[in-house]
Amino acid sequence: MDQTMHTQTTAVHAGNRRDDAFGAINEPIYMTSNYRIPTDGSPVDWSGIHSNIYARNRNVNQMVLQDKLCALTGGEDAAVFASGVAALASVFVTFLNSGDHAIVSEVCYSATNLLFRKYLPEKYQVQVTFVDTTDTEAVKAAIRPNTKLIHVETPGNPTTGISDVDAIAKLAHDAGALLSVDATFAGPICIYPLKHGADLEIHSMTKYINGHGDSLGGCVIGRTELVDQIKELAMVNFGGILSPFNAWLVARGLVTVPMRMKQHSAVALAVAEFLEKSPAVRFVWYPGLKSHPQHDRAVALMNGMYSGMMSFDIKGDEATHQKFLNALHLVTHAVSLGDVESLIVYYDKTSDKLPHYPKIYHEGFFRFSVGLEDAEDIIADLQQAFEACGLV
């Protein structure tokens, strides 16, 4: 792919293969589990990742998607998996052995939290230190001689905290460790972790990359030498592969990522500014707001687009919070994020995750994924819900 192409052009054309059989412009879905094996006597690597033998090892739709991801992020290679959790786990099990130490964002996705708090320590004796990775000095203080991986979420899920990727990358590399960055909350256009020193960039493609709420998927992007190890262990031998159909769906969604992220970001900023001014709101964290604790860092990392993710809370008791959710008409109370429609999730005071978040979150809060609707319509829905609760 021509490296001088603009982002949207790259999203449309990168990875596409010419169909010499029938001349199809759109990439066909290769629904096959097997491929013909050469009969010319050339060596066959039955478990190899560099030739089409068996769909668990490699398939064409997977290759198209991986090439698109690399073109958009600057990665050398990518591995795609059946879910974001499978992608995360692929990194952890590939590069952490018994007795190794990992530093992990205190604020992180629930599955990441469980893997590092329970399964990896209990089953594989991996040592883990959770720290607030928005505090670079805390990361530095946590490094041990056996630290092999620093795993950062930025923006953090669900608080939107921003870590200094450049500084943490230097700390990791000086210690002989790898830095992996889960950038799901930002999507692959708003932030480029690999360009800021990260070794591996991870996304739940279910979210912004697919963008339409109709497919699961996860990816890991980075240097070929690292990604090959992930493919050989986690893809071929653990088998968490992405199906050809889901790879095709995600690749189709990826074509519109640049346009969608511009809209998500513009709408979210307008909504965040409305929430910040509303007397009904206790706090709002959105990286694009100057009031965000790491706004300056977000400016340096996020290319003027701050994604569609924010967290906020309203004034009032639990009953008021539930009434607010019930009063929403346009915004849907549902998990996941990064879809075309706006989604909201409530973390109440009983959530066991709250102690791991900044103090302002301890009374409960909403995680808000702002969709592609017009900002005026989302704001009107929030306003009428505030009014229904007697907050304004």
Secondary structure, 3 states (H helix, E strand, C coil): CCCCCCHHHHHHHCCCCCCCCCCCCCCCCCCCCECCCCCCCCCCCCCCCCCCCECCCCCHHHHHHHHHHHHHHCCCEEEEECCHHHHHHHHHHHHCCCCCEEEEECCCCHHHHHHHHHHHHHHHCCEEEEECCCCHHHHHHHCCCCEEEEEEECCCCCCCCCCCHHHHHHHHHHCCCEEEEECCCCHHHHCCHHHHCCCEEEEECCCCCCCCCCCCCEEEEECHHHHHHHHHHHHHHCCCECCHHHHHHHHHHHCCHHHHHHHHHHHHHHHHHHHHHCCCEEEEECCCCCCCCCHHHHHHHCCCCCCCEEEEEECCCHHHHHHHHHHCCCCEECCCCCCCCCEEEEECCCCCCHHHCCHHHCCCEEEEECCCCCHHHHHHHHHHHHHHCCCC
